[in-house]
Amino acid sequence: ITKKEEFVKEFMKENSGDFEAFKETFDYNLNSFKKKGKRTYDFITKAGKKFQNVVFKLCLIFFKEEKFPEAFKETTLHMLYKNNKGRTDVLSNHRFIHCKQWLPRVAEGLVVQDGLKEQLIKGSSIYQIGGQPGHRSEELMFVVKSVVARQRSRGKIVIIQGYDISKYFDKERIEDGVLSCLKRGADPKAVRLWFKLNEDTQIRVRTGAGMSRVGKVGAVIGQGMIGGALVSQAVLDDGVMEHLPPGGQLQIEYGDVPLAPVMFMDDILNIAEGLNTQARKVNEKIDIIMKQRGLSLNRDKSVFLIMGSKKDIQKASKELGSNPLMCGEFETKRTYKYKWLGQTLSSEGLSDCVMSTVLSREGKIRGACLEIAVVVNDWRCKSVGGMETAMMLWETCCIPSLLHGAGTWTEIDKQTVKNMNQLQNWYLRLILQVGPGTPSSSLRWDFQVLDMS
């Protein structure tokens, strides 16, 4: 870590690079700010063309001199409650989103779009898709389930290891971000500008009781920064590819396709086919990756689950009893259900993964249905369609939420389909205000809805 800091300090003294910002990018970013509709950007988005052109020229002067105003260091942190459980007054249950004023965000947007973005995306491996446009988390889930299905068809045990990095965006070192940018061929001048835009950061936190005092936190990569997601995913991607390359001794293969741990930003998941041959050694490598970058794993959320025959599971359980699975200084916990990227992985098999995912969503869907029923029962709802409103909300809001990621449900049993049909029929009876004895086929016929299968 000390060597990285010394390298970056020397790099900041250089004057290499030929970064150039373009007016087309400036206009594109302004249009994006306008679509967001946030009042923070009103001063620039609602201004005239002459003022906007002057702002662009001002940014060019900043870039030429590689100097920025002191006000660019000021950052406001907004607290977002993230767990949907636990006490809201506990700071660890919140995300802290970094927000700056419109001018530093305009300048940083130009640096990221014209100097960093293309190279960072081009240098990413196929195993890290976080922060990149055009990708969905279902891609990784489909890969995981496909590999598990193949291993189980061959009668082999599967160990799924999930790693959760504690406060990744708050603890990630900006020196690692600079090195990843340079490694992937980003323009050196753009990298220096990006670093200077985020060094000597001064934060204030917006809380329910008002704004906190100003605190100096130094150079940081904050969640919510322009380019923060792209740089952060690159840092983790480089570390994993260095120590756990695809097709190595610690990785399994899907036919001729070499595999590596799959990542969506800071969510890492590894598939091992042996406890001693792979799982323990992968833990050792992950521990090295964390320490090299000054990070730490969340001990309660870094877990593993075992899938296989009863005989193999009993054998692995007996071994774990005498020799637990360690990751550095702590023991990774065994779990039987693991929620990852919005879906639940279960040690009982792929069909149970789907069942567990549906059951975990059922409570929220029922809550939303009850709210819809209250809205529809209001006499004012007749002006926007009445009963049609209930079906429109069910088909556009509830069903997509219930079936999110269904493209990865490679195995599904009849009981899961039955549960979803029961949920749909319950909603239809709720809206019609009829009893449970009403034939389900009549309900679907009257509403013209499809069977969940």
C-alpha positions as CSV (number, residue, x, y, z in Angstrom):
1,I,0.0,0.0,0.0
2,T,2.9,2.4,0.8
3,K,4.5,1.7,-2.6
4,K,1.2,2.5,-4.3
5,E,0.9,5.8,-2.5
6,E,4.5,6.7,-3.5
7,F,3.9,5.8,-7.1
8,V,0.7,7.9,-7.3
9,K,2.5,10.8,-5.6
10,E,5.2,10.7,-8.3
11,F,2.7,10.2,-11.1
12,M,0.9,13.4,-10.1
13,K,4.0,15.4,-10.7
14,E,4.1,14.3,-14.4
15,N,2.6,16.3,-17.3
16,S,2.1,13.4,-19.8
17,G,-1.1,12.7,-21.6
18,D,-3.1,14.5,-24.3
19,F,-6.6,14.4,-22.9
20,E,-9.2,16.6,-24.8
21,A,-12.8,17.2,-23.9
22,F,-15.4,17.5,-26.6
23,K,-18.5,19.8,-26.9
24,E,-20.6,16.9,-28.0
25,T,-19.9,15.1,-24.7
26,F,-20.7,18.2,-22.8
27,D,-24.1,18.5,-24.5
28,Y,-24.8,14.8,-24.0
29,N,-24.1,15.1,-20.3
30,L,-26.3,18.2,-20.0
31,N,-29.1,16.3,-21.6
32,S,-28.6,13.4,-19.2
33,F,-28.8,15.8,-16.2
34,K,-32.0,17.3,-17.6
35,K,-33.6,13.9,-17.9
36,K,-32.8,13.2,-14.2
37,G,-34.9,16.2,-13.3
38,K,-32.9,17.0,-10.1
39,R,-33.0,20.6,-8.9
40,T,-29.2,20.5,-8.3
41,Y,-28.7,20.8,-12.1
42,D,-31.3,23.5,-12.8
43,F,-28.7,26.3,-12.8
44,I,-27.0,24.9,-15.8
45,T,-29.7,22.9,-17.6
46,K,-32.2,25.8,-17.6
47,A,-29.6,28.3,-18.6
48,G,-29.2,29.7,-22.1
49,K,-26.9,28.3,-24.7
50,K,-24.4,31.2,-24.3
51,F,-24.0,30.6,-20.6
52,Q,-23.6,26.8,-21.2
53,N,-20.9,27.5,-23.9
54,V,-19.0,29.7,-21.4
55,V,-19.2,26.9,-18.8
56,F,-17.7,24.5,-21.3
57,K,-14.8,26.9,-22.0
58,L,-14.3,27.3,-18.3
59,C,-13.9,23.6,-17.9
60,L,-11.3,23.5,-20.7
61,I,-9.3,26.1,-18.8
62,F,-9.5,23.9,-15.7
63,F,-8.2,20.9,-17.7
64,K,-5.4,22.9,-19.3
65,E,-4.1,24.2,-16.0
66,E,-5.0,21.0,-14.1
67,K,-6.3,23.2,-11.3
68,F,-9.8,23.4,-9.8
69,P,-11.5,25.8,-7.4
70,E,-11.5,25.1,-3.6
71,A,-15.3,24.7,-3.8
72,F,-14.9,21.5,-5.9
73,K,-13.8,19.8,-2.7
74,E,-17.2,20.3,-1.0
75,T,-19.3,17.1,-1.0
76,T,-22.7,16.5,0.6
77,L,-23.5,12.9,1.7
78,H,-27.1,11.8,1.6
79,M,-28.2,8.9,3.8
80,L,-30.3,6.2,2.2
81,Y,-31.8,3.5,4.3
82,K,-30.8,0.2,2.6
83,N,-31.7,-2.9,4.6
84,N,-35.5,-2.5,4.9
85,K,-35.0,-3.9,8.4
86,G,-33.2,-2.9,11.5
87,R,-33.2,0.5,13.2
88,T,-33.1,3.6,10.9
89,D,-31.0,5.5,13.5
90,V,-28.1,3.0,13.1
91,L,-25.5,4.4,10.6
92,S,-24.4,1.0,9.3
93,N,-28.0,0.5,8.0
94,H,-27.5,3.4,5.5
95,R,-25.7,4.1,2.3
96,F,-24.0,7.4,1.9
97,I,-24.4,8.9,-1.5
98,H,-21.8,11.5,-2.5
99,C,-23.3,14.6,-4.2
100,K,-21.5,17.7,-5.4
101,Q,-22.7,20.9,-7.0
102,W,-23.4,21.1,-10.7
103,L,-20.1,22.6,-11.9
104,P,-17.7,20.0,-10.4
105,R,-20.1,17.2,-11.7
106,V,-20.1,18.8,-15.2
107,A,-16.3,18.9,-15.2
108,E,-15.9,15.3,-13.8
109,G,-18.5,14.1,-16.4
110,L,-16.3,15.4,-19.2
111,V,-13.1,13.7,-17.7
112,V,-14.8,10.4,-17.3
113,Q,-16.7,10.2,-20.6
114,D,-13.8,11.4,-22.8
115,G,-10.8,10.2,-20.9
116,L,-11.7,7.1,-18.8
117,K,-14.9,5.3,-19.7
118,E,-14.0,3.6,-23.0
119,Q,-10.7,2.2,-21.7
120,L,-12.2,1.0,-18.4
121,I,-15.0,-0.9,-20.1
122,K,-12.7,-2.3,-22.8
123,G,-10.3,-3.6,-20.2
124,S,-12.9,-5.3,-18.0
125,S,-13.1,-9.1,-17.9
126,I,-16.3,-10.9,-18.8
127,Y,-16.7,-11.9,-15.2
128,Q,-17.2,-8.4,-13.9
129,I,-20.3,-6.6,-15.3
130,G,-21.1,-4.1,-12.5
131,G,-21.3,-0.4,-13.5
132,Q,-21.3,-1.2,-17.2
133,P,-24.2,-0.2,-19.4
134,G,-26.1,-2.9,-21.3
135,H,-25.5,-5.6,-18.7
136,R,-28.0,-7.2,-16.3
137,S,-27.4,-9.2,-13.1
138,E,-29.3,-12.1,-14.6
139,E,-26.4,-12.9,-16.8
140,L,-24.3,-13.9,-13.8
141,M,-27.1,-15.9,-12.2
142,F,-27.7,-17.8,-15.4
143,V,-24.0,-18.7,-15.5
144,V,-24.0,-19.9,-11.9
145,K,-27.1,-22.1,-12.3
146,S,-25.8,-23.5,-15.6
147,V,-22.5,-24.5,-13.9
148,V,-24.3,-26.0,-10.9
149,A,-26.6,-28.0,-13.1
150,R,-23.7,-29.4,-15.1
151,Q,-21.7,-30.4,-12.0
152,R,-24.7,-32.0,-10.4
153,S,-25.5,-34.0,-13.6
154,R,-22.0,-35.4,-13.4
155,G,-22.6,-36.4,-9.7
156,K,-20.0,-33.9,-8.4
157,I,-20.3,-31.8,-5.2
158,V,-20.6,-28.0,-5.6
159,I,-19.5,-25.4,-3.1
160,I,-20.8,-21.8,-3.7
161,Q,-18.8,-19.2,-1.9
162,G,-20.2,-15.7,-1.4
163,Y,-18.1,-12.7,-0.3
164,D,-19.4,-9.4,0.9
165,I,-16.9,-6.5,1.2
166,S,-17.5,-4.3,4.2
167,K,-18.3,-0.7,3.2
168,Y,-16.5,-1.1,-0.2
169,F,-17.2,2.5,-1.5
170,D,-16.2,4.1,1.8
171,K,-12.9,2.2,2.3
172,E,-11.7,1.7,-1.3
173,R,-8.3,3.4,-1.8
174,I,-8.1,5.9,-4.7
175,E,-4.5,4.8,-5.4
176,D,-5.9,1.5,-6.6
177,G,-8.3,3.3,-8.8
178,V,-5.5,5.3,-10.4
179,L,-3.4,2.2,-11.0
180,S,-6.4,0.4,-12.6
181,C,-7.1,3.3,-14.9
182,L,-3.4,3.4,-16.0
183,K,-3.2,-0.4,-16.4
184,R,-6.2,-0.3,-18.8
185,G,-4.7,2.4,-21.0
186,A,-6.7,5.5,-19.8
187,D,-5.1,8.8,-20.8
188,P,-2.7,9.8,-18.0
189,K,-3.8,13.5,-18.0
190,A,-7.4,12.4,-17.6
191,V,-6.4,10.1,-14.7
192,R,-4.6,13.0,-13.0
193,L,-7.6,15.3,-13.5
194,W,-9.9,12.7,-12.0
195,F,-7.7,12.3,-9.0
196,K,-7.5,16.0,-8.4
197,L,-11.3,16.3,-8.6
198,N,-11.6,13.9,-5.7
199,E,-8.6,14.7,-3.5
200,D,-8.9,16.6,-0.3
201,T,-12.6,15.9,-0.2
202,Q,-14.6,17.7,2.5
203,I,-17.9,16.1,3.4
204,R,-21.0,17.2,5.2
205,V,-23.8,14.7,5.9
206,R,-27.5,15.6,5.4
207,T,-29.4,14.0,8.3
208,G,-32.9,14.2,9.6
209,A,-31.6,16.8,12.1
210,G,-30.0,19.0,9.5
211,M,-26.5,19.3,8.1
212,S,-23.5,18.0,10.0
213,R,-20.2,19.8,10.4
214,V,-17.6,19.7,7.7
215,G,-15.1,16.9,7.9
216,K,-11.9,16.3,5.8
217,V,-11.6,12.8,4.5
218,G,-8.9,13.2,1.8
219,A,-9.0,11.5,-1.5
220,V,-11.9,9.0,-1.8
221,I,-13.9,7.1,-4.4
222,G,-17.5,7.8,-3.2
223,Q,-20.7,6.0,-4.2
224,G,-22.7,8.3,-6.4
225,M,-19.7,10.0,-8.0
226,I,-19.5,10.2,-11.8
227,G,-17.1,7.4,-12.8
228,G,-17.0,6.0,-9.3
229,A,-18.8,2.8,-10.3
230,L,-16.6,2.2,-13.3
231,V,-13.4,2.7,-11.4
232,S,-14.5,0.6,-8.4
233,Q,-15.5,-2.4,-10.5
234,A,-12.1,-2.2,-12.3
235,V,-10.2,-2.2,-9.1
236,L,-11.9,-5.4,-7.9
237,D,-11.8,-7.0,-11.3
238,D,-8.0,-6.5,-11.6
239,G,-7.4,-8.0,-8.2
240,V,-9.5,-11.1,-8.8
241,M,-8.1,-11.7,-12.3
242,E,-4.5,-11.4,-10.9
243,H,-5.0,-14.0,-8.2
244,L,-7.8,-16.1,-9.5
245,P,-7.4,-16.1,-13.3
246,P,-10.0,-18.0,-15.5
247,G,-9.0,-21.6,-16.2
248,G,-6.5,-21.8,-13.4
249,Q,-6.0,-24.7,-11.0
250,L,-8.5,-23.2,-8.6
251,Q,-11.3,-22.8,-11.1
252,I,-13.7,-25.2,-12.8
253,E,-14.6,-25.1,-16.5
254,Y,-17.9,-25.4,-18.4
255,G,-16.8,-27.5,-21.3
256,D,-14.1,-25.5,-23.1
257,V,-15.1,-22.2,-21.3
258,P,-12.8,-21.3,-18.5
259,L,-14.5,-19.8,-15.4
260,A,-13.5,-17.4,-12.7
261,P,-15.3,-15.8,-9.7
262,V,-18.3,-13.8,-11.0
263,M,-18.7,-10.2,-9.8
264,F,-21.4,-7.5,-9.9
265,M,-19.5,-4.5,-8.4
266,D,-18.4,-5.6,-5.0
267,D,-20.6,-8.8,-4.9
268,I,-18.3,-11.8,-5.5
269,L,-19.4,-15.4,-5.9
270,N,-17.1,-18.4,-6.6
271,I,-18.1,-21.9,-7.5
272,A,-15.7,-24.7,-6.3
273,E,-16.0,-28.4,-6.9
274,G,-13.9,-29.5,-3.9
275,L,-13.5,-28.4,-0.3
276,N,-9.8,-28.9,0.0
277,T,-8.8,-28.7,-3.6
278,Q,-10.4,-25.4,-4.4
279,A,-12.6,-23.8,-1.7
280,R,-9.9,-23.4,1.0
281,K,-7.3,-22.1,-1.5
282,V,-9.8,-19.6,-3.0
283,N,-10.5,-18.2,0.5
284,E,-6.7,-17.7,0.9
285,K,-6.5,-15.8,-2.4
286,I,-9.6,-13.6,-1.5
287,D,-7.9,-12.8,1.8
288,I,-4.8,-11.6,0.0
289,I,-6.8,-9.5,-2.5
290,M,-8.6,-7.7,0.4
291,K,-5.4,-7.0,2.3
292,Q,-3.5,-5.7,-0.7
293,R,-6.2,-3.2,-1.2
294,G,-6.8,-2.2,2.4
295,L,-10.3,-3.8,2.4
296,S,-12.1,-6.2,4.8
297,L,-14.8,-8.8,4.4
298,N,-18.1,-8.6,6.2
299,R,-17.8,-11.7,8.4
300,D,-21.5,-12.2,8.8
301,K,-22.3,-12.1,5.1
302,S,-19.3,-14.0,3.7
303,V,-20.7,-17.5,3.6
304,F,-20.8,-20.7,1.7
305,L,-23.4,-23.4,0.8
306,I,-22.9,-27.0,-0.3
307,M,-24.9,-28.7,-3.0
308,G,-24.6,-32.4,-3.8
309,S,-25.7,-35.9,-2.9
310,K,-26.5,-36.7,0.7
311,K,-23.4,-38.8,1.0
312,D,-21.1,-36.0,-0.3
313,I,-22.8,-33.4,1.9
314,Q,-22.4,-35.6,5.0
315,K,-18.8,-36.2,4.3
316,A,-18.1,-32.5,3.8
317,S,-20.0,-31.6,6.9
318,K,-18.0,-34.1,9.0
319,E,-14.8,-32.6,7.7
320,L,-15.9,-29.0,8.4
321,G,-16.7,-30.0,12.0
322,S,-13.0,-30.8,12.6
323,N,-11.5,-28.4,10.1
324,P,-13.7,-25.3,9.5
325,L,-13.4,-23.3,6.3
326,M,-11.3,-20.2,7.1
327,C,-10.8,-16.9,5.2
328,G,-7.9,-15.2,6.8
329,E,-8.6,-14.7,10.5
330,F,-12.2,-15.7,10.6
331,E,-14.4,-18.7,9.8
332,T,-16.8,-18.4,6.9
333,K,-20.2,-19.6,8.0
334,R,-22.2,-22.3,6.3
335,T,-25.7,-21.3,5.1
336,Y,-28.5,-23.2,3.4
337,K,-30.0,-20.3,1.6
338,Y,-28.1,-17.3,0.2
339,K,-29.6,-14.2,-1.4
340,W,-27.5,-12.9,-4.3
341,L,-28.4,-10.3,-6.9
342,G,-32.1,-10.4,-6.0
343,Q,-32.5,-14.2,-6.1
344,T,-32.1,-17.0,-3.5
345,L,-29.6,-19.8,-3.9
346,S,-30.5,-22.9,-2.0
347,S,-28.5,-26.0,-1.0
348,E,-31.5,-28.1,-1.7
349,G,-31.2,-27.8,-5.5
350,L,-32.0,-25.5,-8.4
351,S,-35.8,-26.0,-8.2
352,D,-35.7,-25.0,-4.5
353,C,-33.8,-21.9,-5.5
354,V,-36.8,-20.8,-7.5
355,M,-39.2,-21.8,-4.8
356,S,-37.2,-19.8,-2.2
357,T,-37.0,-16.8,-4.5
358,V,-40.8,-16.8,-5.0
359,L,-41.5,-17.2,-1.3
360,S,-39.2,-14.3,-0.4
361,R,-41.1,-12.0,-2.7
362,E,-44.6,-13.1,-1.8
363,G,-44.9,-10.9,1.3
364,K,-44.0,-7.7,-0.6
365,I,-46.4,-8.6,-3.5
366,R,-49.3,-9.2,-1.1
367,G,-48.6,-5.8,0.6
368,A,-48.6,-4.1,-2.8
369,C,-51.9,-5.9,-3.7
370,L,-53.6,-4.6,-0.5
371,E,-52.5,-1.0,-1.4
372,I,-53.9,-1.4,-4.9
373,A,-57.2,-2.7,-3.5
374,V,-57.5,0.4,-1.3
375,V,-56.9,2.7,-4.3
376,V,-59.4,0.8,-6.5
377,N,-62.1,1.0,-3.8
378,D,-61.9,4.8,-3.7
379,W,-64.7,6.2,-5.8
380,R,-62.3,8.7,-7.5
381,C,-60.5,5.7,-9.1
382,K,-63.5,5.4,-11.5
383,S,-62.3,8.4,-13.4
384,V,-59.1,6.5,-14.5
385,G,-60.7,3.2,-15.3
386,G,-61.8,1.6,-12.0
387,M,-61.4,-2.1,-12.2
388,E,-59.1,-1.8,-15.2
389,T,-56.7,0.2,-13.0
390,A,-56.4,-2.9,-10.7
391,M,-55.4,-5.1,-13.6
392,M,-53.1,-2.6,-15.1
393,L,-51.2,-2.3,-11.8
394,W,-51.1,-6.0,-11.4
395,E,-49.7,-6.7,-14.8
396,T,-47.2,-3.8,-15.0
397,C,-46.0,-3.7,-11.4
398,C,-46.7,-6.9,-9.4
399,I,-46.1,-9.6,-12.0
400,P,-42.7,-8.1,-13.2
401,S,-41.6,-7.9,-9.5
402,L,-42.7,-11.5,-8.8
403,L,-41.1,-12.9,-12.0
404,H,-38.0,-10.8,-12.0
405,G,-35.1,-12.9,-13.2
406,A,-37.4,-15.7,-14.4
407,G,-35.1,-16.2,-17.4
408,T,-32.6,-17.9,-15.1
409,W,-35.1,-20.3,-13.6
410,T,-33.7,-23.3,-15.4
411,E,-35.5,-25.8,-13.1
412,I,-38.9,-25.1,-11.6
413,D,-41.3,-27.6,-10.0
414,K,-45.1,-27.8,-10.0
415,Q,-45.5,-26.6,-6.4
416,T,-43.8,-23.3,-7.2
417,V,-46.2,-22.7,-10.2
418,K,-49.1,-23.6,-7.9
419,N,-48.0,-21.1,-5.3
420,M,-47.8,-18.3,-7.9
421,N,-51.2,-19.2,-9.3
422,Q,-52.6,-19.1,-5.7
423,L,-51.2,-15.7,-5.2
424,Q,-52.7,-14.4,-8.5
425,N,-56.1,-15.9,-7.7
426,W,-56.0,-14.4,-4.2
427,Y,-55.5,-11.0,-5.8
428,L,-58.3,-11.4,-8.2
429,R,-60.7,-12.5,-5.4
430,L,-59.5,-9.5,-3.4
431,I,-60.3,-7.1,-6.2
432,L,-63.7,-8.7,-7.0
433,Q,-64.4,-9.1,-3.3
434,V,-65.6,-12.7,-3.7
435,G,-65.0,-15.7,-1.5
436,P,-62.4,-18.5,-1.8
437,G,-65.0,-20.8,-3.3
438,T,-65.0,-19.0,-6.6
439,P,-63.7,-21.2,-9.4
440,S,-60.2,-20.1,-10.3
441,S,-60.8,-20.8,-14.0
442,S,-63.7,-18.4,-14.0
443,L,-61.5,-15.7,-12.4
444,R,-58.9,-16.1,-15.1
445,W,-61.5,-16.1,-17.8
446,D,-63.3,-12.9,-16.6
447,F,-60.0,-11.0,-16.2
448,Q,-58.3,-12.6,-19.3
449,V,-55.1,-13.4,-17.3
450,L,-52.7,-16.1,-18.1
451,D,-51.8,-19.1,-15.9
452,M,-48.4,-18.5,-14.3
453,S,-46.9,-21.5,-16.0
